[in-house]
Amino acid sequence: MKRVYSDLHLCPNVRNGEQIKQMMQKASELGYTLVAVSLPQNFSEQKIQEMRDICKITNMDFVSRVDLKPRRGYDLTRSLRQLRRRFEIVAVMCESKHVARQAAKDRRTDLLNFPSYNRWRRFFDKAEAELASNTLASLEVDVTPLLILENRERIKFLSVLRKEVAIAEDFHVPIIISSGASNELYMRGPREVAALASLFDLDKLSAKKAVSENPMAIVVRNRQKLNSKFVAPGIRVIRRGKGC
């Protein structure tokens, strides 16, 4: 069966329609079938549909995504309550340990993303992984920093990624590899992205899953939940009778 490759973290300027079209076209040329774009919290359904239409032209599936950047755990809980049913993917940009812990233990969180390059500002440790292993959260690794950083900074960053990936595997936390690209120059094909994963000790099979099976599993699960016929995990409305 043909693999469906996904990039769940494209970051174009959502006000720049031309850039969005260029990045979508580039993603299609690189071999992706499914892409997600980081959208503002107040992004309208009409604009989301416009992005879906752009993707259809290039034979790709569009996934709506929101990146939450809460300052406190309370802010995260409130945002999850308000936005969980508006977006197909909810990622939390973990910029403090308290937010990271809260995100990892909340089943409404899809992706844990640690945007800082500084190892002291990244909080994916064993405690974080243990919390995430009991929910549905995955660890997302963006590869764009590997293209931007140089010399010692890149070496330090790779060292951090090796530790985080090893911890995630020990606790069976799914790993998602995304681009995090803000323009098409930072975009790479799925096989190239999987190859980059070898730099932080992810084996070939796991790397391929991280750009195909793992992200697709999140999208399928969430689309089922957002379907009007969804009641609870394993329970769906088939039809409604007079007594319902």
Secondary structure, DSSP 4 states (H G I P E B T S, - for coil): -----EEEEE---TT-HHHHHHHHHHHHHHT-SEEEEEE-TT--HHHHHHHHHHHHHTT-EEEEEEEE--SSHHHHHHHHHHHTTT-SEEEEE--SHHHHHHHHH-TT--EEE---SSGGG---SHHHHHHHHTSS-EEEEESHHHHH--HHHHHHHHHHHHHHHHHHHHTT--EEEE--BSSGGG---HHHHHHHGGGGT--HHHHHHHTTHHHHHHHHHHHHHHSTTEEETTEE-----TT-
